[in-house]
Amino acid sequence: MFANLIARLVTPVGLSMVISVLLWLVTPAEASKVRIKDIVEFEDKQEVELFGYGLVIGLDGTGDGNNTQFTTQSLVNMMERMGLTVDPTKVKVKNIAAVMVTTKISSQQVVGSYLDVTVSSIGDAKSLQGGTLLLTPLSGPDGLVRATAQGPVSIGGFNVQVDEGNKIVNNYTLVGRVPAGARITRSLEPVKEAQHQMFMTLREPDLTTAQRISDAINIEYGITSYVVDAGTVRLDIPDTLGDLTVRSRFLTDIGQMQVVPDSRARVVINERTGTIVSGEFVTIDPVAIASGNITVNIQSKPVISQPEAFSQGQTVVTSEPTINVSQEQARVVELHGCVKLSEVADALNRIGAAPRDIIAIFQALKQAGALRAELIIL
């Protein structure tokens, strides 16, 4: 049955739905325990967002246009710093794109560590495919430069334009990443630790998970931890652990302890890639779903106009657009009783719904109040 379900999903719906179904089929026992250090942050850790303005070069004519003045000015300024005088009115920047570079730095990362950065176009570029980010300083809200970023940009898709009227696009091509592209040059100062008290902050605040962490610590070491709120657990450090080495070992052992975290019913959708991921406890109230698509197909065909013999005319090549519109018959799915999202995916698969259709349907289910889960759209 499992093999048949995967086979049905791979063909019409796509690999993204296969990943979703695999996550739905994981039982709580299989989800199992995780280490405390993987779901909490100790109070001596702080994080700061970094950002900077940079240029992506090496694009194949998909960069910013001449109307994007800040890109042209940035290129001219860079050339002048290298000792070259350039006339801004004669500069073409179609192989260059202006971008904002963002990342996050932690106080537990030292000078010399590397960070992944996100690169986002801020001009009128068509694609960042094949580009390389030039050296870009990254600073925080305090204005201090804490890292520098540089490297090839990975966008996870492509954008191919054959001519003016024919183009193939796969995924979103104006936002990319540079893995390990930023090097820390100035680290954050860690928060000073309290002598006999430590706070643990949950990355995903949940009162049930916080209570399970506290119970696990108290069972092992006695009554030493207390739940402050859904996102915080207070840890009292015994006086006998005043020595720094012993205290460090105590916190390390707590970080290695394992608990079963609880989670909210949640559906995560990435509209750029068509990926849908659902949690275990997502349910849907009784509802009827009707889906139908209108498809517009626009093609451009070259038309060659030849002049008459012995005339002074010239051969002219133009294009003749052809537009075809087709509409599918509405497809209806009825769900009776409270069902899990995996059953909905199977029903939508039977009517041939594509991932993009399913994303639109889930958004409509949330608006209708039938989707009993938090909907997160990336």
TAKAGI-V57797 format. One record per residue. OMEGA is omega in degrees with one decimal (none if undefined). BURIAL is 1 if it has 24 or more other C-alpha atoms within 12 Angstrom, else 0. D_FIRST is the distance of its C-alpha to the first C-alpha in Angstrom with 2 decimals. Layout:
omega=<OMEGA & OMEGA>
burial=<BURIAL & BURIAL>
d_first=<D_FIRST & D_FIRST>
//
This chain:
omega=<178.6 & 179.9 & 179.7 & 179.9 & 179.4 & -179.6 & -179.8 & -176.2 & -174.5 & -171.7 & -172.7 & -171.4 & 177.2 & -174.9 & -178.9 & 178.7 & 176.2 & 178.5 & 179.4 & -178.2 & 178.3 & 178.6 & 178.3 & -175.0 & 178.7 & 179.9 & 178.7 & -179.5 & -180.0 & 176.8 & 165.8 & -174.0 & 174.1 & 178.3 & 179.5 & -178.1 & -179.5 & -177.8 & 179.0 & 171.1 & 175.9 & -170.7 & -178.9 & -179.9 & 173.7 & -178.3 & -180.0 & 176.4 & 177.3 & 177.3 & 178.9 & 178.6 & -177.9 & 178.9 & 172.2 & -176.5 & 176.3 & 179.9 & -176.9 & 179.1 & -177.1 & -179.1 & -178.2 & 176.0 & -178.7 & 179.7 & 177.8 & -169.7 & -176.9 & 176.1 & 177.4 & -179.3 & 179.0 & 179.3 & 179.3 & 179.4 & 179.8 & 178.4 & 179.5 & 177.1 & 177.6 & 176.5 & -179.4 & 177.3 & -174.7 & 175.7 & -177.1 & -177.7 & -178.3 & -179.1 & 173.9 & -172.3 & -175.6 & 176.8 & -177.7 & 177.6 & 174.1 & -175.5 & 168.0 & -178.1 & -177.1 & 175.7 & -179.1 & 179.7 & -179.8 & 177.9 & 178.1 & 177.1 & -172.9 & 176.8 & -177.4 & 177.3 & -177.5 & -178.9 & 169.8 & 179.1 & 175.6 & -177.6 & -176.5 & 179.8 & 177.8 & 177.3 & -179.7 & 177.9 & 179.8 & -178.6 & 174.6 & -176.2 & 176.5 & -176.7 & 177.5 & 178.7 & 175.5 & -177.2 & -174.7 & 175.3 & -179.7 & -178.2 & 178.8 & 178.7 & 179.6 & 178.3 & -179.0 & 177.3 & -176.4 & 179.7 & 173.0 & -174.9 & 176.7 & 176.2 & 179.8 & -177.3 & 176.4 & -177.0 & 178.1 & 179.1 & 178.6 & 179.8 & -176.8 & 177.6 & -177.9 & 175.0 & -173.6 & -174.4 & -177.2 & -176.1 & 176.7 & -178.8 & 176.2 & -177.9 & -175.0 & -170.4 & -179.4 & 175.0 & -179.5 & -180.0 & 172.1 & -178.7 & -178.8 & -175.2 & -178.7 & 178.5 & -178.2 & 177.8 & 179.1 & -174.9 & 175.8 & 175.7 & 179.1 & 176.7 & 179.5 & -176.6 & 173.6 & -174.1 & -174.2 & -177.0 & 179.6 & 177.1 & 175.4 & -178.2 & 179.2 & 177.0 & 174.8 & -176.1 & 178.2 & -174.9 & 179.5 & 178.7 & 178.8 & 179.2 & 178.6 & 176.8 & -179.9 & 179.8 & -179.1 & 179.6 & -178.2 & 177.7 & -176.6 & -171.8 & -175.0 & -176.3 & -179.5 & -177.9 & -177.1 & 177.5 & 178.4 & 175.7 & -175.5 & -177.2 & -173.7 & 173.1 & 179.2 & -179.1 & 176.1 & -177.7 & -178.9 & 179.6 & -178.7 & -179.4 & -179.6 & 178.0 & -174.2 & -178.2 & 179.9 & 179.8 & 178.8 & 177.8 & 179.5 & 179.4 & 177.5 & 179.6 & 178.0 & 178.5 & -179.1 & 178.2 & -175.0 & 176.8 & 175.6 & -178.8 & 174.0 & -177.6 & 177.1 & 171.0 & -170.5 & 173.9 & -179.8 & -177.7 & 172.7 & -175.7 & -178.4 & -177.1 & -178.9 & -178.1 & 178.7 & 178.6 & -177.0 & 174.1 & -172.4 & -168.9 & -179.6 & 177.9 & -179.8 & 178.1 & 178.1 & -175.1 & 173.0 & -177.2 & 174.1 & -176.7 & 175.9 & -174.5 & 168.0 & -177.4 & 177.1 & -178.0 & -178.5 & 179.0 & 179.2 & -179.4 & 178.9 & 177.3 & -177.1 & 179.4 & -178.6 & 176.4 & 177.4 & -178.5 & 177.7 & 175.7 & 179.4 & -178.5 & 179.7 & 176.9 & -178.0 & 178.1 & 177.3 & 178.4 & 179.7 & -178.3 & 176.4 & -177.1 & 176.5 & 179.7 & 177.7 & -178.4 & 178.0 & 172.8 & -178.0 & 178.4 & -172.8 & 174.9 & 177.5 & 180.0 & -178.2 & -179.6 & 179.9 & -175.2 & 175.9 & -177.6 & 178.3 & 177.4 & 177.2 & 178.8 & 179.0 & 179.2 & 178.6 & 177.7 & -178.2 & 178.3 & 174.3 & -179.8 & 177.9 & 179.9 & 179.4 & 177.2 & -178.1 & 177.5 & 179.1 & 179.9 & 179.0 & 178.3 & 177.9 & 177.1 & 178.8 & 179.1 & 179.7 & -179.8 & -178.6 & -179.1 & -178.2 & -179.2 & 174.2 & -179.0 & -179.4 & -179.5 & -178.8 & none>
burial=<0 & 0 & 0 & 0 & 1 & 1 & 0 & 1 & 1 & 0 & 0 & 1 & 1 & 1 & 0 & 1 & 1 & 1 & 1 & 1 & 1 & 1 & 1 & 1 & 1 & 0 & 0 & 0 & 0 & 0 & 0 & 0 & 0 & 0 & 0 & 1 & 0 & 0 & 1 & 1 & 1 & 1 & 1 & 0 & 0 & 0 & 0 & 1 & 1 & 1 & 1 & 1 & 1 & 1 & 1 & 1 & 1 & 1 & 1 & 1 & 1 & 1 & 1 & 1 & 1 & 1 & 0 & 1 & 0 & 1 & 1 & 1 & 1 & 1 & 1 & 1 & 0 & 0 & 0 & 0 & 0 & 0 & 0 & 0 & 0 & 0 & 0 & 0 & 0 & 0 & 1 & 1 & 1 & 1 & 1 & 1 & 1 & 1 & 1 & 1 & 1 & 1 & 1 & 1 & 1 & 1 & 1 & 0 & 1 & 0 & 0 & 0 & 0 & 1 & 1 & 1 & 1 & 1 & 1 & 1 & 1 & 1 & 1 & 1 & 1 & 1 & 1 & 1 & 1 & 1 & 1 & 1 & 1 & 1 & 1 & 1 & 1 & 1 & 1 & 1 & 0 & 0 & 0 & 0 & 1 & 1 & 1 & 1 & 1 & 1 & 1 & 1 & 1 & 1 & 1 & 0 & 0 & 1 & 1 & 0 & 0 & 0 & 0 & 0 & 0 & 0 & 0 & 0 & 0 & 0 & 0 & 1 & 1 & 1 & 1 & 1 & 1 & 1 & 0 & 0 & 1 & 1 & 1 & 1 & 0 & 1 & 1 & 1 & 0 & 0 & 0 & 0 & 0 & 0 & 0 & 0 & 1 & 1 & 1 & 1 & 1 & 1 & 0 & 0 & 1 & 1 & 1 & 1 & 1 & 1 & 1 & 1 & 1 & 1 & 1 & 1 & 1 & 0 & 0 & 0 & 0 & 0 & 0 & 1 & 1 & 1 & 1 & 0 & 0 & 1 & 1 & 1 & 1 & 1 & 1 & 1 & 1 & 0 & 0 & 0 & 0 & 0 & 0 & 0 & 0 & 0 & 1 & 0 & 0 & 1 & 1 & 0 & 0 & 1 & 1 & 0 & 1 & 1 & 1 & 1 & 1 & 1 & 1 & 1 & 0 & 1 & 1 & 1 & 1 & 0 & 0 & 0 & 1 & 1 & 1 & 1 & 1 & 1 & 1 & 1 & 1 & 1 & 1 & 1 & 1 & 0 & 1 & 0 & 1 & 1 & 1 & 0 & 0 & 0 & 0 & 0 & 0 & 0 & 0 & 0 & 0 & 0 & 0 & 0 & 0 & 0 & 0 & 0 & 0 & 0 & 0 & 0 & 0 & 0 & 0 & 0 & 0 & 0 & 0 & 0 & 0 & 0 & 0 & 0 & 0 & 0 & 0 & 0 & 0 & 0 & 0 & 0 & 1 & 0 & 1 & 0 & 0 & 0 & 1 & 1 & 1 & 1 & 1 & 1 & 1 & 1 & 1 & 1 & 1 & 0 & 1 & 1 & 1 & 1 & 1 & 1 & 1 & 1 & 1 & 1 & 1 & 1 & 1 & 0 & 1 & 1 & 0 & 0 & 0 & 1 & 1 & 1 & 1 & 1 & 1 & 0 & 0 & 0>
d_first=<0.00 & 3.81 & 5.47 & 5.11 & 6.17 & 8.74 & 9.86 & 10.63 & 12.43 & 14.43 & 16.29 & 17.69 & 17.67 & 18.42 & 18.05 & 19.50 & 16.64 & 14.20 & 16.63 & 16.69 & 12.98 & 13.23 & 16.26 & 14.81 & 12.23 & 15.29 & 16.73 & 20.54 & 20.93 & 19.29 & 21.49 & 24.28 & 27.95 & 29.96 & 33.61 & 36.18 & 37.73 & 34.56 & 34.65 & 38.43 & 41.60 & 44.82 & 47.88 & 49.61 & 47.22 & 47.86 & 46.40 & 48.19 & 46.99 & 48.70 & 49.29 & 51.51 & 52.51 & 51.93 & 51.81 & 49.08 & 50.73 & 49.80 & 47.95 & 48.02 & 49.96 & 47.38 & 49.51 & 51.71 & 54.23 & 57.99 & 57.96 & 56.18 & 59.44 & 58.20 & 56.32 & 59.50 & 61.63 & 59.36 & 59.61 & 63.39 & 63.83 & 61.83 & 63.95 & 67.13 & 66.13 & 65.85 & 69.36 & 68.52 & 70.06 & 67.77 & 68.61 & 65.85 & 66.50 & 65.61 & 62.39 & 59.08 & 55.99 & 53.22 & 51.90 & 52.03 & 50.15 & 51.19 & 48.47 & 48.08 & 46.69 & 45.12 & 43.83 & 44.17 & 46.28 & 46.17 & 49.14 & 47.33 & 47.38 & 50.62 & 52.71 & 51.16 & 47.51 & 45.31 & 43.30 & 40.75 & 42.29 & 41.14 & 43.23 & 43.55 & 45.77 & 48.60 & 50.32 & 49.39 & 47.59 & 44.85 & 42.78 & 43.08 & 41.27 & 43.05 & 45.55 & 47.12 & 48.21 & 51.88 & 53.20 & 52.69 & 54.12 & 51.89 & 53.58 & 52.77 & 54.33 & 57.42 & 58.05 & 57.91 & 56.20 & 53.69 & 51.69 & 51.92 & 49.05 & 48.84 & 46.38 & 44.05 & 41.86 & 38.11 & 36.63 & 33.06 & 33.60 & 36.23 & 38.72 & 40.19 & 42.96 & 44.18 & 47.06 & 48.14 & 45.71 & 42.57 & 40.45 & 36.95 & 35.71 & 32.58 & 32.23 & 35.34 & 38.18 & 40.96 & 39.57 & 38.90 & 39.03 & 41.22 & 39.45 & 42.12 & 44.61 & 46.96 & 49.27 & 50.73 & 54.53 & 55.35 & 53.25 & 53.03 & 55.08 & 52.98 & 53.69 & 56.06 & 54.42 & 55.76 & 57.36 & 55.73 & 52.91 & 49.77 & 47.34 & 43.65 & 42.08 & 38.34 & 36.84 & 34.60 & 36.82 & 35.16 & 37.15 & 34.47 & 33.99 & 37.78 & 38.26 & 35.77 & 37.66 & 40.94 & 39.84 & 38.60 & 41.95 & 44.00 & 42.35 & 43.15 & 46.59 & 47.85 & 48.42 & 48.68 & 46.25 & 46.11 & 43.89 & 46.07 & 43.57 & 39.93 & 40.58 & 43.20 & 43.66 & 47.21 & 47.80 & 51.22 & 52.34 & 54.52 & 58.12 & 57.61 & 55.34 & 58.04 & 58.22 & 56.32 & 54.61 & 53.50 & 52.36 & 50.28 & 48.64 & 47.95 & 46.17 & 44.21 & 42.98 & 41.93 & 40.00 & 38.05 & 37.11 & 33.48 & 32.22 & 29.03 & 29.71 & 28.84 & 27.84 & 28.26 & 25.68 & 25.97 & 24.68 & 26.19 & 26.64 & 28.40 & 29.83 & 31.35 & 28.16 & 25.67 & 23.67 & 22.06 & 21.32 & 20.65 & 21.32 & 19.51 & 21.82 & 21.94 & 21.93 & 23.18 & 25.57 & 25.47 & 26.21 & 26.19 & 25.58 & 27.36 & 27.18 & 29.20 & 30.66 & 34.11 & 34.27 & 37.67 & 38.18 & 41.53 & 42.79 & 46.15 & 47.87 & 51.11 & 54.19 & 57.26 & 60.67 & 63.40 & 67.13 & 69.60 & 71.52 & 74.52 & 73.67 & 73.56 & 69.99 & 66.99 & 63.44 & 61.19 & 57.40 & 55.65 & 52.14 & 51.01 & 48.02 & 45.62 & 43.49 & 40.67 & 38.97 & 35.87 & 34.18 & 30.69 & 30.30 & 29.10 & 25.41 & 24.90 & 22.05 & 22.88 & 21.46 & 22.64 & 23.16 & 22.57 & 19.10 & 17.63 & 17.86 & 14.16 & 13.94 & 16.93 & 15.56 & 12.64 & 15.45 & 17.76 & 15.42 & 15.33 & 19.13 & 19.40 & 20.93 & 21.97 & 22.24 & 25.90 & 25.22 & 22.79 & 25.52 & 28.08 & 25.98 & 25.47 & 29.22 & 30.02 & 27.86 & 29.89 & 33.12 & 32.24 & 31.73 & 28.18 & 26.51 & 27.06 & 27.15 & 29.57 & 29.14 & 30.41 & 31.21 & 32.28>
//
